[in-house]
Amino acid sequence: MKFIMYLLLPILFLGCNDTDEIEDVDDTLSKQEIEDLQFLKEEEKLARDVYLYSYDLYGQNIFKNISNSEQSHMNSVAVILEKYGVEDLSLVERGKFSNTDLQSLYVDLTNLASESLEGALIAGATIEDLDINDINSFIGNTRFQDIGDMYALLNCGSRNHLRAYINNLEGIGGFYIPQFLSLDEYNSIINSDNEKCNN
């Protein structure tokens, strides 16, 4: 009987430790993680709204198709915001942003898009260049698998969008110089095939 008790005690002790470890898991987002998610939601809205603006001007399907994808990106971020109880700061009205930097960028990019189709494609490439670079940073700021997976999915889509804009831009004799990504990373993206990432 004593022998059986000696065997059971370590098992019970380990079981208690496991439970304690589960209870001690902190699922609270850091301030940086919250700020990243709130910014990203508006950054994806920026992309959608600029592309809709360009579609209204030129009627090119590339702007309509990628704006739909950006709406999907916004929805993906919204799911994470809701899951973790983070306030969504994005505004419903098209072309309006609570983040003043993004508001200024929207004005600059729509002004560029207004100049010509080439300008609109450069605006698109600029947004995707910025988006990929930002998400690369955000990935390093989170310790949550589901958030990291969402970031990776959006980055995959943004790489495809960048390829599309560059292909269309080069097709009309234009060119783009990366402003945020390193030249090596930019070249690696545009010189590789489209990826399958469901957006």
C-alpha positions in Angstrom: 0.0 0.0 0.0 2.8 2.4 0.9 4.6 1.5 -2.3 1.5 2.5 -4.3 1.2 5.8 -2.4 4.8 6.6 -3.2 4.1 6.1 -6.9 1.0 8.3 -6.8 2.4 11.3 -4.9 4.8 12.3 -7.7 2.0 12.0 -10.3 -0.3 14.2 -8.2 2.5 16.7 -7.6 3.2 16.9 -11.3 -0.5 17.2 -12.1 -0.7 20.2 -9.8 2.3 21.9 -11.4 0.8 21.4 -14.9 -2.4 23.1 -13.7 -0.6 26.0 -12.2 1.4 26.5 -15.4 -1.8 26.7 -17.4 -3.3 29.1 -15.0 -0.2 31.3 -15.1 -0.3 31.8 -18.9 -0.6 35.5 -19.7 -2.8 36.1 -22.7 -2.8 39.9 -22.4 -1.4 41.8 -25.3 1.4 44.2 -24.7 1.0 47.9 -25.5 3.1 47.5 -28.6 1.0 44.5 -29.9 -2.2 46.6 -29.4 -0.7 49.6 -31.2 0.5 47.4 -34.0 -2.9 45.8 -34.6 -4.8 49.1 -34.4 -2.4 50.7 -36.9 -2.5 47.7 -39.2 -6.3 47.8 -39.4 -6.1 51.4 -40.6 -3.2 50.7 -42.9 -5.1 48.0 -44.6 -8.1 50.4 -44.9 -5.7 52.9 -46.4 -4.8 50.4 -49.1 -8.4 49.6 -49.8 -9.5 53.2 -50.0 -6.7 54.3 -52.2 -7.3 51.4 -54.6 -11.0 52.2 -54.7 -10.1 55.8 -55.5 -7.9 54.6 -58.3 -10.5 52.3 -59.7 -13.0 55.1 -59.8 -10.5 57.1 -61.9 -9.3 54.5 -64.3 -11.6 51.5 -64.1 -8.7 49.1 -64.1 -9.5 45.7 -62.6 -6.2 45.5 -60.7 -7.5 48.2 -58.4 -10.9 46.6 -57.9 -9.4 43.1 -57.3 -6.8 44.2 -54.8 -9.2 46.5 -53.0 -11.4 43.4 -52.4 -8.3 41.6 -51.0 -7.6 44.5 -48.7 -11.1 44.3 -47.4 -10.3 40.7 -46.6 -7.1 41.8 -44.8 -9.2 44.3 -42.8 -11.6 41.5 -41.8 -8.7 39.3 -40.7 -7.3 42.0 -38.4 -10.8 42.8 -37.1 -11.2 39.1 -36.0 -8.0 39.4 -33.9 -9.0 42.7 -32.5 -12.3 41.3 -31.3 -10.7 38.1 -29.9 -8.3 40.1 -27.7 -10.8 42.8 -26.8 -8.8 45.6 -28.6 -10.6 48.7 -29.6 -10.9 49.2 -33.4 -9.9 52.8 -34.1 -10.6 52.7 -37.8 -13.3 55.0 -39.2 -16.1 53.7 -41.4 -16.0 56.6 -43.9 -13.9 56.0 -46.9 -10.8 58.1 -47.0 -10.9 59.0 -43.3 -8.5 57.8 -40.7 -8.0 58.3 -37.0 -4.2 58.0 -37.4 -3.0 61.4 -38.6 0.0 60.0 -40.4 -2.2 57.6 -42.4 -4.6 60.5 -43.2 -1.7 62.5 -44.6 -0.5 59.6 -46.6 -3.9 59.0 -48.0 -4.0 62.6 -49.3 -0.5 62.2 -50.8 -1.2 58.9 -52.5 -4.6 59.9 -53.9 -3.0 63.1 -55.3 -0.3 60.9 -56.9 -3.0 58.6 -58.3 -4.9 61.5 -59.7 -2.0 62.5 -61.9 -2.1 59.4 -64.2 -2.5 55.6 -64.3 1.2 55.3 -63.8 0.9 57.4 -60.7 -1.9 55.2 -59.4 0.2 52.1 -59.9 3.2 53.7 -58.2 0.9 54.6 -55.3 -0.2 50.9 -55.1 3.4 49.7 -55.1 4.3 52.3 -52.4 1.5 51.0 -50.2 2.5 47.4 -50.5 6.2 48.2 -50.0 5.2 50.0 -46.8 2.8 47.3 -45.7 5.3 44.5 -46.0 8.0 46.4 -44.2 5.6 47.3 -41.3 4.3 43.8 -41.0 7.9 42.5 -40.9 8.4 44.6 -37.8 5.0 43.6 -36.3 5.9 39.9 -36.5 8.9 40.5 -34.3 6.7 42.3 -31.7 4.2 39.5 -31.0 4.5 36.3 -29.0 1.1 34.9 -30.0 0.9 32.3 -32.7 -2.5 33.3 -34.1 -1.4 36.9 -34.5 1.9 35.8 -36.1 0.0 33.6 -38.5 -2.4 36.4 -39.4 0.6 38.7 -40.1 2.3 36.0 -42.3 -0.9 35.6 -44.3 -1.3 39.3 -44.9 2.4 39.6 -45.8 1.9 36.8 -48.4 -1.0 38.7 -50.0 0.9 42.0 -50.0 3.9 40.4 -51.8 1.5 39.2 -54.5 0.0 42.7 -54.7 3.4 44.3 -55.0 4.2 41.9 -57.9 1.0 42.8 -59.6 1.5 46.5 -59.4 5.1 46.2 -60.6 4.1 44.0 -63.5 1.4 46.4 -64.6 3.7 49.4 -64.1 6.4 47.9 -66.2 3.8 47.0 -68.8 3.2 50.7 -69.5 6.9 51.6 -69.3 7.0 52.8 -65.8 9.3 51.8 -62.9 9.3 51.8 -59.1 12.2 52.3 -56.6 11.5 50.7 -53.2 11.1 53.3 -50.4 10.8 51.0 -47.4 12.0 47.5 -48.1 15.7 46.9 -48.7 16.6 46.6 -52.4 17.5 42.9 -51.8 14.2 42.0 -50.3 12.3 44.0 -52.9 14.1 42.2 -55.8 13.6 38.9 -54.1 9.9 39.5 -54.0 9.3 40.8 -57.5 11.6 38.2 -59.1 9.7 35.3 -57.6 6.4 33.7 -58.5 3.1 34.5 -57.0 2.3 32.7 -53.8 -0.8 30.8 -52.7 -2.1 32.6 -49.6 -5.9 32.7 -50.0 -6.0 36.5 -50.5 
